[in-house]
Amino acid sequence: MDTARVAVVGAGVIGLSTAQCISQLVPRCSVTVIADKFTPHTTSDVAAGILIPHAYPDTPVPVVKRWFRDTFIHLSAIARSAEAVDAGVHLVSGWQIFQSIPAEEVPFWADVVLGFRKMTEAELQRFPQHVFGQTFTTLKCETSAYLPWLEKRVKRNGGLLLTRRIEDLWELHPSFDIVVNCSGLGSQQLVGDPTIAPVRGQLLQVQAPWVKHFIRDGNGLTYIYPGTSHVTLGGTRQKEDWNLSPDADISRDIFSRCCALEPSLHKAYDIKEKVGLRPYRPGVWLQKELLAQEGKKLPVVHNYGHGSGGISVHWGSALEATRLVKECVQSLRTSASTSKL
Ligand SMILES: Cc1cc2nc3c(=O)[nH]c(=O)nc-3n(C[C@H](O)[C@H](O)[C@H](O)COP(=O)(O)OP(=O)(O)OC[C@H]3O[C@@H](n4cnc5c(N)ncnc54)[C@H](O)[C@@H]3O)c2cc1C
């Protein structure tokens, strides 16, 4: 086998970053990204894009921390390069505030973000309903810029982008040697995974250029994230809800919750409503699987189920998927050379 033909199913942040990583790090391979939806129509396009990771019940915390650290280092380098504006990646500082003292005053990711510390009494005076807070600098990844930027990178490395819905991974055999499944919520049907389900999120994108600090309520439900093109106001977490239409009552509720934290938002204008379905799974599924059928074999690397934190860990997760793809390529090359003997 000379060139390994790799198909990546999915063109959200997970699929595109995995495709980019594979084309950079796996020698002698071709990469084709296949998806029924590309930017600006994926869940990743709706994400608020703040880098604050989430713990997954079935993924060990040290693993999530490694993925987050890899992602933070990678995006920090972009943020301090001339690419920062095109990629939509920038540093942002602010406050995470709590109405009661949290179980973990220092979260597992505290030493990855920059300048993490507890808020002082003077800082907390700004939030009279809150008794505890953390302040730090993290990154914001504006996916409306980042996804097109990633697409360009994939193409520049020789990758192809193909619009197509896949009903069964076997459709990709024998045109491809290895399949990487980054189909997010689509994996419920594509690989029959009953453990993945939508967690609906609604948010607002508003113009309020005077807001410079992020504010996040510790429960993660109410947040204000300033960015380069808009300020993101959130949000909701609605389990098993597939409705992609914005709900006007929810938008009003989000707006009033955010105004309670940052009253100057009453003057915000040009308000847009967005809805996305987070691909929730108790743990991220990042593993190799060898499909076999009627004497044929198809190596698959799964990389999906990133729930509420896919942007925060995407690059670390892509690096790990790429390592698994390398192992598949190696074993295909070994069996190809053995069969020639
Ligand atoms: C409101 C909201 C706010 C969020 N905020 C943040 C945040 O601030 N920080 C953070 O880290 N995360 C955030 N997230 C979570 C983040 O958006 C997700 O974890 C991430 O986008 C998942 O990426 P993905 O590539 O797996 O999925 P998607 O972006 O859904 O991409 C899946 C891809 O697979 C394709 N596909 C699926 N099935 C098939 C098929 N059968 N055939 C062909 N193609 C298929 C789709 O077309 C699509 O291209 C937020 C999510 C929401 C909804």
The ligand as an ORCA input file, in Angstrom:
! r2SCAN-3c Opt
* xyz 0 1
  C     -25.277     26.546     22.192
  C     -23.937     25.839     22.267
  C     -22.870     26.467     22.864
  C     -21.630     25.807     22.960
  N     -20.583     26.467     23.508
  C     -19.390     25.838     23.626
  C     -18.275     26.520     24.187
  O     -18.339     27.697     24.535
  N     -17.101     25.824     24.325
  C     -16.987     24.529     23.931
  O     -15.911     23.934     24.112
  N     -18.014     23.875     23.349
  C     -19.217     24.493     23.198
  N     -20.274     23.833     22.631
  C     -20.118     22.415     22.263
  C     -19.539     22.259     20.866
  O     -20.274     23.029     19.965
  C     -19.576     20.773     20.457
  O     -18.944     19.969     21.430
  C     -18.828     20.583     19.123
  O     -19.278     21.529     18.177
  C     -19.009     19.172     18.577
  O     -18.350     19.138     17.343
  P     -18.523     17.933     16.315
  O     -17.600     18.221     15.187
  O     -18.405     16.643     17.051
  O     -20.044     18.000     15.871
  P     -20.830     18.854     14.674
  O     -20.327     20.246     14.695
  O     -22.247     18.567     14.932
  O     -20.326     18.141     13.373
  C     -20.792     16.868     12.984
  C     -20.508     16.689     11.519
  O     -20.870     15.347     11.133
  C     -21.661     15.386      9.966
  N     -22.488     14.176      9.927
  C     -23.232     13.645     10.921
  N     -23.827     12.506     10.494
  C     -23.437     12.326      9.208
  C     -23.702     11.327      8.214
  N     -24.486     10.288      8.476
  N     -23.141     11.454      6.984
  C     -22.341     12.515      6.706
  N     -22.044     13.486      7.604
  C     -22.583     13.380      8.840
  C     -22.441     16.687     10.117
  O     -22.974     17.096      8.868
  C     -21.329     17.601     10.619
  O     -20.538     18.030      9.531
  C     -21.499     24.480     22.475
  C     -22.589     23.878     21.837
  C     -23.796     24.536     21.733
  C     -24.940     23.870     21.012
*
